[in-house]
Every structure is written in C-alpha cells, then in structure tokens.
C-alpha cells in the first residue's frame, strides 16, 4: 500500500510511538522508510544555540533507524539542521522531495492552549505536508505495548 514513508523522530519517547504505527501500516517488504530528525536549536542560549542533549537525541534516533533496518525495512536516516526553518516545513519538504506516500509523526500530548503557545510540529505538518499524515498520540502504546510512559492532556 505504501512504498515510501517518512517517519519524523525527535529522539523523545513520544516520537518513538510512531514506530508501532509504521509496523502496523507497512511491513518491511517493499517499503522505503525515510527517517527525518531535525536537530533542535534553542534561541538565546549564551553557550550557543545547540539543544542541551541533542547528541544523545540523535544517537537515540540512529538506534531506532538501526532497529528498523535489522527488522528488514529499507531505512534511510536524514539528520537536518533547523537553520531558521520550522521542523514541520523541513519534514514536509523531505517528503515532497522523496515522493513519500505517507508521513508518520508523534505528538507530545500538549493540550490546545499549550500547543498554541509552544507550537506544534504535528499541527503545522498537517497544513504543509504534500501527502497524508498519521499522528501517533502521546498516549499510544510504545513498542512494548505500554501506555504508561506518556499521557495526553485534552480540554473541551
């Protein structure tokens, strides 16, 4: 059904909840998985703009890419700098350039107000993506089937 899938991973546990969704929607046969990790940058840090644990997050994303490759997926990892562009736009542009059939991303489970104030890659991606987007909620089961590691906040 899907031949090219972009999976957005930021190294967080919440983003890793995309992997069971990928496995459910597309088996490894004939599927090219493009993992996109956008390195986060913080504004106004005197020591420089690099995220405090960005190297650890990148290593975690690389480990997930290796796991998918070992499971038989044709996996390609792309680590991108933000360079003043919102991560959602970088992910969408990569999907456009590779001709993706689907983008899978996660959410950290912020409610509508927090998402508005903090910004939401998932929400923005829904507006700029060139193909369908599946968003794995923060309370979706992780690779072990556990739902205890993340919670979602919703308001009416």
DOKOL-124333 format. One record per atom (N, C-alpha, C): residue number from 1; y, z, x; residue in one letter. Coordinates in Angstrom, 1 decimal, always signed. Atoms other than C-alpha are relative to their C-alpha. Layout:
N
- NUM;Y;Z;X;A $
...
***
This chain:
156
- 1;-1.2;+0.0;+0.8;X $
- 1;+0.0;+0.0;+0.0;X $
- 1;+1.3;+0.0;+0.9;X $
- 2;-1.2;+0.0;-0.9;X $
- 2;+2.5;+0.9;+2.8;X $
- 2;-0.5;-0.4;+1.3;X $
- 3;+0.4;+0.4;-1.3;X $
- 3;+2.4;-0.8;+6.1;X $
- 3;+0.9;+0.6;+1.1;X $
- 4;-0.9;-0.7;-1.0;X $
- 4;+5.4;+0.8;+7.8;X $
- 4;+0.7;+1.1;-0.7;X $
- 5;-0.6;-1.2;+0.5;X $
- 5;+6.5;+4.3;+7.1;X $
- 5;+0.9;+0.7;+1.0;X $
- 6;-0.9;-0.8;-0.8;X $
- 6;+9.5;+6.1;+8.6;X $
- 6;-0.2;+1.5;-0.4;X $
- 7;+0.0;-1.5;+0.3;X $
- 7;+9.0;+9.9;+8.9;X $
- 7;+1.1;+0.7;+0.8;X $
- 8;-1.1;-0.7;-0.6;X $
- 8;+12.1;+11.9;+9.6;X $
- 8;-0.5;+1.4;+0.4;X $
- 9;+0.3;-1.3;-0.5;X $
- 9;+11.3;+15.0;+11.7;X $
- 9;+1.1;+0.6;+0.8;X $
- 10;-1.0;-0.6;-0.8;X $
- 10;+13.8;+17.5;+13.0;X $
- 10;-0.6;+1.2;+0.8;X $
- 11;+0.6;-1.1;-0.7;X $
- 11;+11.3;+20.0;+14.5;X $
- 11;-0.1;+1.3;-0.7;X $
- 12;+0.1;-1.2;+0.8;X $
- 12;+11.6;+22.5;+11.8;X $
- 12;-1.4;+0.1;-0.8;X $
- 13;+1.2;+0.0;+0.8;X $
- 13;+8.6;+23.8;+9.8;X $
- 13;+0.2;-0.7;-1.3;X $
- 14;-0.3;+0.7;+1.3;X $
- 14;+10.3;+22.4;+6.6;X $
- 14;-0.2;-1.5;+0.2;X $
- 15;+0.2;+1.4;-0.2;X $
- 15;+10.3;+18.9;+8.1;X $
- 15;-1.4;-0.4;+0.2;X $
- 16;+1.4;+0.3;-0.2;X $
- 16;+6.7;+19.1;+9.1;X $
- 16;-0.8;+0.0;-1.3;X $
- 17;+0.7;+0.1;+1.3;X $
- 17;+5.8;+19.4;+5.4;X $
- 17;+0.0;-1.5;-0.5;X $
- 18;+0.1;+1.5;+0.3;X $
- 18;+6.3;+15.6;+5.4;X $
- 18;-1.4;-0.5;+0.4;X $
- 19;+1.3;+0.6;-0.6;X $
- 19;+3.0;+15.1;+7.3;X $
- 19;-1.1;+0.0;-1.0;X $
- 20;+1.0;+0.1;+1.0;X $
- 20;+0.6;+16.1;+4.5;X $
- 20;+0.4;-1.0;-1.1;X $
- 21;-0.5;+1.1;+1.0;X $
- 21;+2.7;+13.8;+2.2;X $
- 21;-0.4;-1.3;+0.6;X $
- 22;+0.4;+1.2;-0.7;X $
- 22;+2.2;+11.0;+4.7;X $
- 22;-1.5;-0.2;-0.1;X $
- 23;+1.4;+0.2;+0.1;X $
- 23;-1.5;+11.6;+4.8;X $
- 23;-0.5;-0.2;-1.4;X $
- 24;+0.4;+0.2;+1.4;X $
- 24;-1.8;+11.7;+1.0;X $
- 24;+0.4;-1.4;-0.4;X $
- 25;-0.5;+1.4;+0.4;X $
- 25;+0.2;+8.4;+0.6;X $
- 25;-0.5;-1.1;+0.8;X $
- 26;+0.4;+1.1;-0.9;X $
- 26;-1.1;+6.4;+3.5;X $
- 26;-1.0;+0.5;+1.0;X $
- 27;+1.0;-0.3;-1.0;X $
- 27;-4.3;+6.7;+5.5;X $
- 27;+0.4;-0.8;+1.3;X $
- 28;-0.4;+0.5;-1.3;X $
- 28;-4.2;+5.7;+9.2;X $
- 28;-0.3;-1.5;+0.1;X $
- 29;+0.4;+1.4;-0.2;X $
- 29;-5.8;+2.2;+8.7;X $
- 29;+1.2;-0.9;-0.4;X $
- 30;-1.0;+1.0;+0.3;X $
- 30;-3.1;-0.5;+8.9;X $
- 30;+1.4;+0.5;-0.3;X $
- 31;-1.3;-0.6;+0.3;X $
- 31;-0.1;+1.9;+8.7;X $
- 31;+0.7;+0.3;+1.4;X $
- 32;-0.8;-0.2;-1.2;X $
- 32;+2.6;+1.9;+11.4;X $
- 32;+0.9;+1.2;-0.4;X $
- 33;-0.9;-1.1;+0.2;X $
- 33;+4.4;+5.3;+11.5;X $
- 33;+1.1;+0.1;+1.0;X $
- 34;-1.1;-0.1;-0.9;X $
- 34;+7.8;+5.4;+12.9;X $
- 34;+0.6;+1.4;-0.2;X $
- 35;-0.6;-1.3;+0.1;X $
- 35;+8.8;+9.0;+13.6;X $
- 35;+1.4;-0.1;+0.6;X $
- 36;-1.4;+0.0;-0.5;X $
- 36;+12.6;+9.4;+13.9;X $
- 36;+0.5;+1.4;+0.1;X $
- 37;-0.5;-1.3;-0.2;X $
- 37;+14.0;+12.5;+15.4;X $
- 37;+1.5;-0.2;+0.5;X $
- 38;-1.4;+0.1;-0.4;X $
- 38;+17.8;+12.8;+15.5;X $
- 38;+0.4;+1.3;+0.6;X $
- 39;-0.4;-1.2;-0.7;X $
- 39;+18.9;+15.2;+18.1;X $
- 39;+1.3;+0.6;-0.6;X $
- 40;-1.2;-0.6;+0.6;X $
- 40;+21.3;+17.7;+16.5;X $
- 40;+1.0;+0.4;+1.1;X $
- 41;-1.1;-0.5;-0.8;X $
- 41;+24.7;+18.4;+18.0;X $
- 41;+0.8;+0.9;-0.8;X $
- 42;-0.9;-1.0;+0.6;X $
- 42;+26.9;+21.3;+17.3;X $
- 42;+1.4;-0.3;+0.5;X $
- 43;-1.4;+0.2;-0.4;X $
- 43;+30.7;+20.9;+17.3;X $
- 43;+0.6;+1.3;+0.4;X $
- 44;-0.8;-1.1;-0.4;X $
- 44;+32.9;+23.2;+19.2;X $
- 44;-0.6;+1.1;+0.9;X $
- 45;+0.6;-1.0;-0.9;X $
- 45;+30.5;+25.0;+21.5;X $
- 45;+0.6;-0.2;+1.4;X $
- 46;-0.6;+0.1;-1.3;X $
- 46;+32.1;+25.8;+24.8;X $
- 46;-1.0;-0.5;+1.1;X $
- 47;+1.0;+0.3;-1.0;X $
- 47;+28.9;+25.3;+26.7;X $
- 47;-0.5;-1.5;-0.1;X $
- 48;+0.4;+1.4;+0.3;X $
- 48;+28.5;+21.7;+25.3;X $
- 48;-0.5;-0.1;-1.4;X $
- 49;+0.4;+0.3;+1.4;X $
- 49;+27.5;+20.1;+22.1;X $
- 49;-1.5;+0.0;-0.3;X $
- 50;+1.5;+0.1;+0.3;X $
- 50;+23.7;+20.2;+22.5;X $
- 50;-0.5;+1.2;-0.7;X $
- 51;+0.6;-1.1;+0.8;X $
- 51;+21.8;+22.3;+20.0;X $
- 51;-0.8;+0.9;+0.9;X $
- 52;+0.5;-1.1;-0.9;X $
- 52;+20.6;+25.6;+21.5;X $
- 52;-1.5;-0.3;+0.4;X $
- 53;+1.4;+0.2;-0.3;X $
- 53;+16.9;+24.8;+21.2;X $
- 53;-0.5;-1.4;-0.2;X $
- 54;+0.3;+1.4;+0.2;X $
- 54;+17.0;+21.0;+21.0;X $
- 54;-1.2;-0.5;+0.8;X $
- 55;+1.1;+0.5;-0.8;X $
- 55;+14.5;+20.5;+23.8;X $
- 55;-1.3;+0.5;-0.6;X $
- 56;+1.2;-0.5;+0.7;X $
- 56;+12.0;+22.8;+22.0;X $
- 56;-0.3;-0.8;-1.3;X $
- 57;+0.2;+0.8;+1.3;X $
- 57;+12.5;+20.9;+18.7;X $
- 57;-0.6;-1.3;+0.4;X $
- 58;+0.5;+1.3;-0.4;X $
- 58;+12.0;+17.6;+20.5;X $
- 58;-1.5;+0.1;+0.4;X $
- 59;+1.4;-0.2;-0.4;X $
- 59;+8.8;+18.9;+22.1;X $
- 59;-0.9;+0.2;-1.2;X $
- 60;+0.8;-0.2;+1.2;X $
- 60;+7.6;+20.0;+18.7;X $
- 60;-0.3;-1.3;-0.8;X $
- 61;+0.2;+1.3;+0.6;X $
- 61;+8.2;+16.6;+17.2;X $
- 61;-0.9;-0.9;+0.8;X $
- 62;+0.9;+0.7;-0.8;X $
- 62;+6.4;+15.0;+20.1;X $
- 62;-1.4;+0.4;-0.2;X $
- 63;+1.4;-0.5;+0.3;X $
- 63;+3.4;+17.2;+19.4;X $
- 63;-0.5;-0.5;-1.3;X $
- 64;+0.5;+0.5;+1.3;X $
- 64;+3.3;+16.1;+15.8;X $
- 64;-0.3;-1.5;+0.1;X $
- 65;+0.3;+1.4;-0.1;X $
- 65;+3.5;+12.5;+16.8;X $
- 65;-1.3;-0.2;+0.7;X $
- 66;+1.3;+0.1;-0.7;X $
- 66;+0.6;+13.0;+19.2;X $
- 66;-1.2;+0.3;-1.0;X $
- 67;+1.0;-0.4;+1.0;X $
- 67;-1.4;+14.7;+16.4;X $
- 67;-0.3;-1.2;-1.0;X $
- 68;+0.2;+1.2;+0.9;X $
- 68;-0.8;+11.6;+14.1;X $
- 68;-0.7;-1.1;+0.8;X $
- 69;+0.6;+1.0;-0.8;X $
- 69;-1.8;+9.3;+16.9;X $
- 69;-1.5;+0.3;+0.2;X $
- 70;+1.4;-0.4;-0.1;X $
- 70;-5.0;+11.2;+17.5;X $
- 70;-0.8;-0.1;-1.3;X $
- 71;+0.6;+0.2;+1.3;X $
- 71;-5.7;+11.0;+13.8;X $
- 71;-0.2;-1.5;-0.4;X $
- 72;+0.2;+1.4;+0.2;X $
- 72;-5.7;+7.2;+14.1;X $
- 72;+1.2;-0.8;-0.5;X $
- 73;-1.2;+0.7;+0.5;X $
- 73;-2.1;+6.4;+12.9;X $
- 73;+0.6;-0.8;+1.2;X $
- 74;-0.8;+0.8;-1.0;X $
- 74;-0.2;+3.7;+14.9;X $
- 74;+1.3;+0.6;+0.0;X $
- 75;-1.2;-0.8;+0.0;X $
- 75;+2.5;+6.1;+15.8;X $
- 75;+1.0;-0.3;+1.1;X $
- 76;-1.1;+0.3;-0.9;X $
- 76;+5.9;+5.4;+17.4;X $
- 76;+1.1;+1.0;-0.2;X $
- 77;-1.0;-1.0;+0.0;X $
- 77;+8.4;+8.1;+18.3;X $
- 77;+1.3;-0.5;+0.5;X $
- 78;-1.3;+0.4;-0.4;X $
- 78;+12.1;+7.5;+18.4;X $
- 78;+0.9;+1.2;-0.1;X $
- 79;-0.9;-1.1;-0.1;X $
- 79;+14.4;+10.2;+19.6;X $
- 79;+1.4;-0.5;+0.2;X $
- 80;-1.3;+0.7;+0.1;X $
- 80;+18.0;+9.3;+18.7;X $
- 80;+1.1;+1.1;+0.2;X $
- 81;-1.2;-0.9;+0.0;X $
- 81;+21.4;+11.0;+19.6;X $
- 81;+0.8;-0.2;-1.3;X $
- 82;-0.8;+0.2;+1.2;X $
- 82;+23.7;+11.6;+16.7;X $
- 82;+1.3;-0.9;+0.3;X $
- 83;-1.1;+0.9;-0.4;X $
- 83;+26.7;+10.0;+18.5;X $
- 83;+1.1;-0.1;-1.1;X $
- 84;-1.0;+0.0;+1.0;X $
- 84;+29.1;+10.9;+15.7;X $
- 84;-0.4;-0.6;-1.3;X $
- 85;+0.5;+0.6;+1.3;X $
- 85;+26.9;+9.3;+13.0;X $
- 85;-0.9;+1.1;-0.6;X $
- 86;+0.8;-0.9;+0.7;X $
- 86;+25.2;+11.3;+10.3;X $
- 86;-1.5;-0.3;+0.2;X $
- 87;+1.5;+0.3;-0.2;X $
- 87;+21.4;+11.7;+10.8;X $
- 87;-0.6;-0.9;-1.1;X $
- 88;+0.6;+0.8;+1.1;X $
- 88;+20.7;+10.1;+7.4;X $
- 88;+0.3;-1.5;+0.3;X $
- 89;-0.3;+1.4;-0.3;X $
- 89;+22.5;+6.9;+8.5;X $
- 89;-0.8;-0.5;+1.2;X $
- 90;+0.9;+0.4;-1.2;X $
- 90;+20.5;+6.8;+11.8;X $
- 90;-1.4;-0.3;-0.5;X $
- 91;+1.3;+0.2;+0.5;X $
- 91;+17.3;+7.2;+9.9;X $
- 91;-0.1;-1.2;-0.9;X $
- 92;+0.0;+1.2;+0.9;X $
- 92;+18.2;+4.6;+7.3;X $
- 92;+0.1;-1.3;+0.8;X $
- 93;-0.2;+1.2;-0.9;X $
- 93;+19.3;+2.1;+10.0;X $
- 93;-1.3;-0.3;+0.7;X $
- 94;+1.3;+0.2;-0.7;X $
- 94;+16.0;+2.6;+11.8;X $
- 94;-1.0;-0.6;-1.0;X $
- 95;+0.9;+0.5;+1.1;X $
- 95;+14.1;+2.0;+8.5;X $
- 95;+0.3;-1.5;-0.3;X $
- 96;-0.4;+1.4;+0.3;X $
- 96;+16.1;-1.2;+7.9;X $
- 96;-0.4;-0.9;+1.2;X $
- 97;+0.3;+0.8;-1.2;X $
- 97;+15.6;-2.5;+11.5;X $
- 97;-1.5;-0.2;+0.1;X $
- 98;+1.5;+0.2;-0.2;X $
- 98;+11.8;-2.0;+11.4;X $
- 98;-0.7;-0.5;-1.2;X $
- 99;+0.6;+0.5;+1.3;X $
- 99;+11.3;-3.2;+7.8;X $
- 99;-0.9;+1.0;-0.7;X $
- 100;+0.8;-1.0;+0.6;X $
- 100;+10.0;+0.1;+6.5;X $
- 100;-0.2;-0.2;-1.5;X $
- 101;+0.3;+0.1;+1.4;X $
- 101;+8.3;+0.2;+3.1;X $
- 101;+0.4;+1.4;-0.7;X $
- 102;-0.2;-1.4;+0.6;X $
- 102;+9.0;+4.0;+2.7;X $
- 102;+0.6;+0.9;+1.1;X $
- 103;-0.5;-1.1;-0.9;X $
- 103;+10.9;+6.9;+4.3;X $
- 103;-0.5;+1.3;-0.6;X $
- 104;+0.4;-1.3;+0.4;X $
- 104;+9.4;+10.4;+4.1;X $
- 104;+0.9;+1.0;+0.8;X $
- 105;-0.9;-1.0;-0.6;X $
- 105;+11.8;+13.3;+4.8;X $
- 105;-0.3;+1.3;-0.7;X $
- 106;+0.1;-1.3;+0.6;X $
- 106;+11.9;+17.0;+4.1;X $
- 106;+1.3;+0.6;-0.4;X $
- 107;-1.2;-0.7;+0.3;X $
- 107;+14.4;+19.5;+2.8;X $
- 107;-0.2;+1.4;+0.4;X $
- 108;+0.1;-1.4;-0.4;X $
- 108;+15.2;+22.9;+4.0;X $
- 108;+0.1;+1.0;-1.2;X $
- 109;+0.1;-0.9;+1.2;X $
- 109;+15.4;+24.2;+0.4;X $
- 109;+1.3;+0.6;-0.4;X $
- 110;-1.3;-0.5;+0.4;X $
- 110;+19.2;+24.8;+0.1;X $
- 110;+0.2;-0.3;-1.4;X $
- 111;-0.4;+0.3;+1.4;X $
- 111;+20.4;+25.1;-3.4;X $
- 111;+1.2;-1.0;+0.0;X $
- 112;-1.0;+1.1;+0.1;X $
- 112;+23.0;+22.6;-4.8;X $
- 112;+1.3;+0.4;+0.7;X $
- 113;-1.3;-0.4;-0.6;X $
- 113;+26.1;+24.6;-3.6;X $
- 113;-0.2;+0.0;+1.6;X $
- 114;+0.2;-0.1;-1.4;X $
- 114;+24.7;+25.3;-0.1;X $
- 114;-0.2;-1.5;+0.6;X $
- 115;+0.2;+1.4;-0.5;X $
- 115;+23.6;+21.6;+0.2;X $
- 115;+1.3;-0.7;+0.0;X $
- 116;-1.3;+0.7;+0.1;X $
- 116;+27.1;+20.5;-0.8;X $
- 116;+0.8;+0.5;+1.2;X $
- 117;-0.8;-0.5;-1.0;X $
- 117;+28.7;+22.8;+1.7;X $
- 117;-0.5;-0.3;+1.4;X $
- 118;+0.6;+0.2;-1.3;X $
- 118;+26.3;+22.4;+4.6;X $
- 118;-0.4;-1.5;+0.2;X $
- 119;+0.4;+1.4;-0.1;X $
- 119;+25.5;+18.7;+3.9;X $
- 119;-1.5;-0.1;+0.0;X $
- 120;+1.5;+0.1;+0.2;X $
- 120;+22.0;+17.4;+3.2;X $
- 120;-0.4;-1.4;+0.5;X $
- 121;+0.5;+1.3;-0.5;X $
- 121;+20.3;+14.7;+5.2;X $
- 121;-0.8;-0.7;-1.1;X $
- 122;+0.8;+0.6;+1.1;X $
- 122;+17.8;+14.2;+2.3;X $
- 122;+0.9;-0.6;-1.1;X $
- 123;-0.8;+0.5;+1.1;X $
- 123;+20.5;+13.8;-0.3;X $
- 123;+0.8;-1.3;+0.5;X $
- 124;-0.7;+1.2;-0.5;X $
- 124;+22.5;+11.4;+1.8;X $
- 124;-0.9;-1.2;+0.2;X $
- 125;+1.0;+1.1;-0.2;X $
- 125;+19.4;+9.4;+2.7;X $
- 125;-0.3;-0.7;-1.3;X $
- 126;+0.2;+0.6;+1.3;X $
- 126;+18.8;+8.8;-1.0;X $
- 126;+1.0;-1.0;-0.3;X $
- 127;-1.1;+0.9;+0.3;X $
- 127;+22.1;+7.0;-1.1;X $
- 127;+0.1;-1.2;+0.9;X $
- 128;-0.2;+1.1;-1.0;X $
- 128;+21.9;+4.9;+2.1;X $
- 128;-1.3;-0.7;+0.4;X $
- 129;+1.3;+0.6;-0.4;X $
- 129;+18.2;+4.1;+2.5;X $
- 129;-0.2;-1.4;-0.5;X $
- 130;+0.3;+1.3;+0.5;X $
- 130;+17.0;+0.5;+2.3;X $
- 130;-1.3;-0.1;-0.7;X $
- 131;+1.3;+0.1;+0.6;X $
- 131;+13.7;+1.4;+0.8;X $
- 131;-0.2;+1.4;-0.7;X $
- 132;+0.2;-1.3;+0.7;X $
- 132;+12.2;+4.2;-1.4;X $
- 132;-0.1;+1.2;+1.0;X $
- 133;+0.0;-1.3;-0.8;X $
- 133;+12.5;+7.8;-0.1;X $
- 133;-0.8;+1.0;-0.7;X $
- 134;+0.7;-1.1;+0.6;X $
- 134;+10.0;+10.6;-0.7;X $
- 134;+0.5;+1.2;+0.7;X $
- 135;-0.5;-1.3;-0.5;X $
- 135;+11.4;+14.1;-0.2;X $
- 135;-1.0;+1.1;-0.2;X $
- 136;+0.9;-1.2;+0.2;X $
- 136;+8.9;+16.9;+0.5;X $
- 136;+0.8;+1.2;-0.1;X $
- 137;-0.8;-1.2;+0.2;X $
- 137;+10.4;+20.1;-0.8;X $
- 137;-0.4;+1.1;+1.0;X $
- 138;+0.3;-1.1;-0.9;X $
- 138;+10.6;+23.2;+1.4;X $
- 138;-1.1;+0.8;-0.4;X $
- 139;+1.1;-0.8;+0.5;X $
- 139;+8.0;+24.9;-0.8;X $
- 139;-1.3;-0.8;-0.1;X $
- 140;+1.2;+0.8;+0.1;X $
- 140;+5.5;+22.1;-0.5;X $
- 140;-1.0;+0.6;+1.0;X $
- 141;+1.0;-0.5;-0.9;X $
- 141;+2.2;+23.0;+1.2;X $
- 141;+0.2;-0.6;+1.4;X $
- 142;+0.0;+0.6;-1.3;X $
- 142;+2.2;+22.6;+5.0;X $
- 142;-1.4;-0.6;+0.3;X $
- 143;+1.2;+0.7;-0.4;X $
- 143;-0.6;+21.0;+7.0;X $
- 143;-1.3;+0.9;-0.3;X $
- 144;+1.1;-1.0;+0.2;X $
- 144;-2.8;+24.2;+6.5;X $
- 144;-0.2;+0.3;-1.5;X $
- 145;+0.1;-0.3;+1.4;X $
- 145;-2.1;+24.3;+2.7;X $
- 145;+0.8;+1.2;-0.4;X $
- 146;-0.8;-1.2;+0.3;X $
- 146;+0.1;+27.3;+3.0;X $
- 146;+1.4;-0.3;-0.6;X $
- 147;-1.4;+0.2;+0.5;X $
- 147;+3.3;+27.6;+1.0;X $
- 147;+0.9;+1.2;+0.3;X $
- 148;-0.7;-1.3;-0.3;X $
- 148;+4.4;+31.0;+2.4;X $
- 148;+1.1;-0.2;+1.0;X $
- 149;-0.9;+0.1;-1.1;X $
- 149;+6.4;+29.7;+5.3;X $
- 149;+1.4;-0.5;-0.4;X $
- 150;-1.3;+0.5;+0.4;X $
- 150;+9.3;+28.2;+3.3;X $
- 150;+0.1;+0.3;-1.5;X $
- 151;-0.3;-0.2;+1.4;X $
- 151;+11.0;+28.9;+0.0;X $
- 151;+1.1;-0.9;-0.4;X $
- 152;-1.1;+0.8;+0.5;X $
- 152;+13.3;+26.9;-2.2;X $
- 152;+0.9;+0.8;-0.9;X $
- 153;-0.9;-0.7;+0.9;X $
- 153;+16.4;+28.1;-4.0;X $
- 153;+0.5;-1.1;-0.9;X $
- 154;-0.5;+0.9;+1.0;X $
- 154;+17.4;+26.4;-7.2;X $
- 154;+0.9;+0.8;-0.9;X $
- 155;-0.8;-0.6;+1.0;X $
- 155;+20.1;+27.1;-9.7;X $
- 155;+0.3;-1.0;-1.1;X $
- 156;-0.3;+0.9;+1.1;X $
- 156;+20.9;+25.7;-13.1;X $
- 156;+1.4;-0.4;-0.1;X $
***
